[in-house]
Amino acid sequence: MKIVLAEKVSPATLAVFQQEPGWQIVTPDQIKNGLAAELADADALVVRSAVQADAKLLESAPRLRVIGRAGVGVDNINTDAATHRGIVVMNTPGANAVAVAELTLGLMISLARSIPRANATMHQAKWDKKTLQGQELRGKTLGIVGLGRIGLEVARRAASFGMEIIGYDPFVAPVIARENNVTLVPIDEIFKASDYLTLHVGLTTQTEGLINATSIKIMKKGIRIINCARGELIVEQALADAIKSGHVGGAALDVFHQEPLKESPFYNLDNVLLSPHIAGATDEAQEAIGIQLAMQVRDYLKLGVVQNAVNLPSLSHEEYKEIAPYIEMAERLGQFLAHATPGNLENIKISYTGRIASGKTDLIRNAAIAGIFSGADGGSTANRINAAAIAAERGIRIQEDKKEFTIGGAGSVLKIVLHSSQGDASASATVLHGNSPRLLSYDGIDIEAPLHGTLVAIRNHDVPGVVGRIGTILGEHSVNIANFALGRANSTQSHRVPQGQALAVVQIDVSKAASATAAVEALRKVEAIASVRLIELGKL
């Protein structure tokens, strides 16, 4: 593996990668011919906030599998372009949660007690005690917008000050809020009731400009606003005007629309505290962020475990271990079905039955789609990250169906149906013995066969002598049979395969590709055989 560290990281972060034998680690001072040139054969890119991983840069990285952002925001990474190229984008939410929460509380105390002004007057040899009358946080209402890891850390600390805590977050369970002494209320109630308002949400189209002239009007007079999240959450001029009018009692801002800050409507406003985006800038937080990111990137490259991805649902190591065999099975089942539709593919339906239906199935879905595409056109760029996006781009609709409880049969079954205007093709599979993918049905006919190695899928008339003829032809071409599975149509099973037809899936040992190809051509000449497909699924 080649890992490019485009920006400076801590020695502990570097050590995580250096412990992997055979890995090439490129540090910022080793990048001599530009980042694009260095990424030509790189597997992973690690950035902070300065490097712009845009679409143009990613074009120069054909092997890149993962981009790691040391921090929460990924504004400097073109995630759409990364997804299209099958690159996982990871960040490190929560690693600096305590640092940000502590600064938030520090800014609240500083606003309540005018600490910066007290310090400034003392350095000017002034004893200005009478003008520094403050307020206690005890009994005040704190409104928290965003109850993720940072918001909850703020809530826990604010509770120790005796504050009344209300919060808004449509994506947090009420039980989590209750456990952290937070009362969930609508966003307008946050604005109306808060003495202090702190923002801990990401930047989206819904949150951009959340604090504006309209929302400020309904706020309690004298409210104090703290922002350690994203500068774009606040319409800066609107807030500055409200502070000048006295409607807003003060603000503490660590983030801004343009950084570094060069011009601002907040300059010369005494009751506004400004800091240069330092909320997560503690020794402990930076060390934790770097180590966490390095471990995430390492685990993805070595094990395929996706953690804290912004363009794909994340899995814990335990979750990944449980579904990994089904991810592999899904891709093989997709490859098995590729080319099976009689016309152009229009729709893919994926059904999950049993235990796998209760878990996260996005990677299983994407693996199945990637298998269909790779088996269909060989050179497809579809992989387990971008497969669904590529399907959408091609106008192929994806349907998913989950049925957690089932009677009899295998514990977990995946079924794929490929639909075209000229008909359907379908197959189902499961995993046996922990890691052995097995075909269970093909076009509605029960037929158990391994999903690995080289397979020959044969549709034939259900007449005597066909099985013997298949064996003879394969033997004549020096092709050894490793497994031979048979199935036949009946009135209750298959809609596509008519009565009187049967299926055979033969696993063969291939020493020479030409022998297998010649054998398949010979099988196609047998009158009782309707179709033959040679499918290469590779070893387990």
LINBEL-V471790 format. One line per field, one symbol per residue. psi: psi as a letter, one per 30 degrees, with the letter a starting at -180 (. if undefined). burial: I if it has 16 or more other C-alpha atoms within 10 Angstrom, else O. A space follows every 10 residues. Layout:
BEGIN
psi: ???
burial: ???
END
This chain:
BEGIN
psi: kkkjjflkll eeeeeeeffj kfkkkjleff jegleeeffe gkfkkklcfe kjiaeeeffg iffkfkkkji aekhfgkjee eeeeggkkjk aikffgeeee eeeeeeeeee eegheeeeee eefghkihef ggkallfkfl kkkjjjhaee eeeeeeeeef fglkkllkjf gkkeeeeefg hkjklleeee eefkekkkkh lljlfefkge jaeeeeeglk kgkkkkjgdk effkjeeeee eeeeffekfl ljkfllekkl kekkffkgje gkkkkihgeg ileeeeeeee eeeeeeeeee eefgkjkhkf gkklkleeee eefeefeeee eeeeeefkgf kfakkekkkk kkkaefffak geeeeeeeee eeeefegegk gkafegeeee eeeggkkkkk kkjeklklal ekkkkkkkkl fgllklllla klgegjkkkf ljhfkkjklk hlakkjkkkl kilkfeeeee eeeeefghjk kekjklllkl ffdkfejlkg llkkjkklkj fkeeeeeeee eeeffkefke lkkkkjfll.
burial: IIIIIIIOIO OOIIOIIOOO OOOOIIIOOO IOOOIIOIII IIIIIIIIIO OOIOIOOIII IOIIIIIIII IIIIOOIIII IIIIIIIIII IIIIIIIIII IIIIIOIIII IIIIOOIIOO OOOOOOOOOO OOOOOOIOOI IIIIIIIIII IIIIIIIIIO OOIIIIIIIO OOOOOOIOOI IIOIOOIOII IIIIIIIIII IIIOOOOIII IIIOOIOOII IIIIIIIIII IIIIIIOIII OIIOOOIIII IIIIIIOOOO OOOOOIOOOO IIIIOOIOII OOOOIIIIII IIIIOIIIOI IOOIIIIIII IIOIIOOOOI OOIIIIIIII IIIIIIIIII IOOOIIIIII IIIIIIIOOO IIIIIIIIII IIIIIIOOOO OIIIIIIIII IOOOOIOIOO OIOOOOOOOO IIIIIIIIII OOOIIIIIII IOOOOIIIII IIIIIIIIII IIIIIIIIII IIOOOIOOOI IOIIOOIIII OOOIIIIIII OOOIOOIOOO IIIIIIIIII OOOOOIOOII OOIOOOOIII OIIIIIIOOO
END
